[in-house]
Every structure is written in C-alpha cells, then in structure tokens.
C-alpha cells in the first residue's frame, strides 16, 4: 500500500502507478478527501518493496498489508470507514441504511403497496427479488424480467434506490439496468465469476455471507469485487448454519465487531432469514443496530399471510413504522442516523 502525500499531483500519482505496474502488479487507486492510496495487488507484490518508492516525489509512506485480503483490509483505508453513496443515500460511517421490501416481487399491487409503505416509513432503499434462489426446483423462482420492470416502476414512484439479487451471469445485463445495488446471495458468495462480473458492472454490491463461510472467506470473496475497481461493496451477515435447531439459522451478531475490526467496508445485517419468523425480527433488527451495524436489509410485505414465499418472516407494512421509530432511538445511541435522501 503506497500512501501519497496530501496534495500529491496527478503526475506524481501516475508515476507511482507506472512503477507498480512495471513489476507486474495491478495498481488500485483509492482517493480520499485528503489522501490518495495506491494498492499494489498481484502475485508479485513482494517486488514493490524493491522499487524504493519511499523517496519518490509525492509518496508519504509504503505500508505492507499482511492480510490476504488487501483491498478489503481496514489498513488499506488507513483505519477509516468507507462511506458509500447510492442513489443519493449514504451507507457507512454514521449513516445507517434501512433496506426494506418484500422477499419477492409477486405482482404490481403488492410491489407498489409495499414500496409506498416502506418509503412513507423512511426506508433508505427498496429491496425486492425478481430472481429467487429456492431450495426446491419446483418452488416459485421469481418473475424475472417482469419483476425487474415492477421494481423500476416502484423506484420511479418512490424515489428509493433498488436492491435486487443477481443469480446468474445470463441475467446480468437485465439486472444492472434496474438495480442500484446488486445483491449476491449466500449460495453465490463463492461464485467467483459472478463476483467479478458484478464488480465490473460498476453498481454497488451487497455480498451476503455463505451459510458455512468464515469471516475471512467472506472478506476474500469481497476482494473479487474490489479488484475490478469497484469500491462500492457492502458485507451482509444473514445467519450461519450451526447445530442449533430452535431457529432456522444462527444470526452471528459478533460478525459486526469482528468485521469492523478487519475491514473498512460497511456491514449490513439481515434480521429476517435467520429467525424465519416475524415476531423475532424486531429484536434482531434492534440488536444489529446496537451492535454497530451500518444497516439492515429486512423483509416487509403488505399482506404477508398471502406471500408466495417466506411468509412467516415478513413484517407487515402496518408494523414497519413502529420498528423504524425504535431503530431511530437505537441508532442515535450509537451515534448513527438512518440515511435518507
């Protein structure tokens, strides 16, 4: 990691990039408010030390990053948190993102009613699945392109940025056209080709932790997106598989401080999938905020009892405002505010 001096010129930065690339590494430039950091990434990054960049004009210091995940490392941002801006909303730092909406897009009335409700309650972004990863091949797989069209209509109606899942590379062009945030689900966390293409899309990416993935494996997966020059990455804890059978998955809230210690990337919690029942979702949402998460992605439905999938875990729109009010209180205690346009 090459830290440039405050006020380093474009020519000085370009010279360092050229030197890094001359030894077979890729130079990743990260520009902060005051400083520019250049990450030297590649199999031959050990040769960067031999370049003697410490005395190069514009260079402040050269710092080795010992973690296997270089670009995701907190060290790469000199200990600072990344703050992403998505559709006029900020995520990270003191900004808490409230992403809400139905598990899946079912029809126009359901999608627009749910979108109106979460927007009125002060959500940051609107979530909704057009393509659904289902355990059974016989279960509802989503509306596909029609679902994307309805999400686009909901955005036009509410102004909320859209979070939706990408399952298959064959659908990437359609998803990129609509999504403000591409969600990569738990089952695709280690689909490295998908991660790389999502990174190349230029869209923000919400990367969910795999059911049996370690913290380091999640961070290494994020590196596939970051190495494509896409810094708009959020990490999401959604529950891991353990021996416990009293609930669907174990929501690992310790992942929040653990990730915060290791990475500059925003950390999001999914409080819906682990409990699998709506009466536990509120407590997990509030606990996530109290733990210092940078946001939650929660399932909210206008008529959850009629939902095609995951009906039991979706919070009714009539109860969402109350949850939002409680989140306002908790986030203020930990020094954050819910991000809104």
HELIX and SHEET records of a PDB file:
HELIX    1   1 UNK A   10  UNK A   22  1                                  13    
HELIX    2   2 UNK A   45  UNK A   51  5                                   7    
HELIX    3   3 UNK A   53  UNK A   55  5                                   3    
HELIX    4   4 UNK A   74  UNK A   77  5                                   4    
HELIX    5   5 UNK A  108  UNK A  120  1                                  13    
HELIX    6   6 UNK A  145  UNK A  158  1                                  14    
HELIX    7   7 UNK A  169  UNK A  171  5                                   3    
HELIX    8   8 UNK A  172  UNK A  178  1                                   7    
HELIX    9   9 UNK A  186  UNK A  188  5                                   3    
HELIX   10  10 UNK A  192  UNK A  200  1                                   9    
HELIX   11  11 UNK A  215  UNK A  226  1                                  12    
HELIX   12  12 UNK A  254  UNK A  262  1                                   9    
HELIX   13  13 UNK A  278  UNK A  280  5                                   3    
HELIX   14  14 UNK A  281  UNK A  290  1                                  10    
HELIX   15  15 UNK A  304  UNK A  306  5                                   3    
HELIX   16  16 UNK A  311  UNK A  313  5                                   3    
HELIX   17  17 UNK A  317  UNK A  333  1                                  17    
SHEET    1   A 4 UNK A  26  UNK A  31  0                                        
SHEET    2   A 4 UNK A  36  UNK A  41 -1                                        
SHEET    3   A 4 UNK A   2  UNK A   4 -1                                        
SHEET    4   A 4 UNK A  59  UNK A  62 -1                                        
SHEET    1   B 2 UNK A  84  UNK A  86  0                                        
SHEET    2   B 2 UNK A  89  UNK A  91 -1                                        
SHEET    1   C 9 UNK A 315  UNK A 316  0                                        
SHEET    2   C 9 UNK A 295  UNK A 301  1                                        
SHEET    3   C 9 UNK A  95  UNK A 101  1                                        
SHEET    4   C 9 UNK A 125  UNK A 127  1                                        
SHEET    5   C 9 UNK A 161  UNK A 165  1                                        
SHEET    6   C 9 UNK A 181  UNK A 184  1                                        
SHEET    7   C 9 UNK A 204  UNK A 208  1                                        
SHEET    8   C 9 UNK A 233  UNK A 237  1                                        
SHEET    9   C 9 UNK A 266  UNK A 269  1                                        
SHEET    1   D 4 UNK A 315  UNK A 316  0                                        
SHEET    2   D 4 UNK A 295  UNK A 301  1                                        
SHEET    3   D 4 UNK A  95  UNK A 101  1                                        
SHEET    4   D 4 UNK A 337  UNK A 338  1                                        
END                                                                             
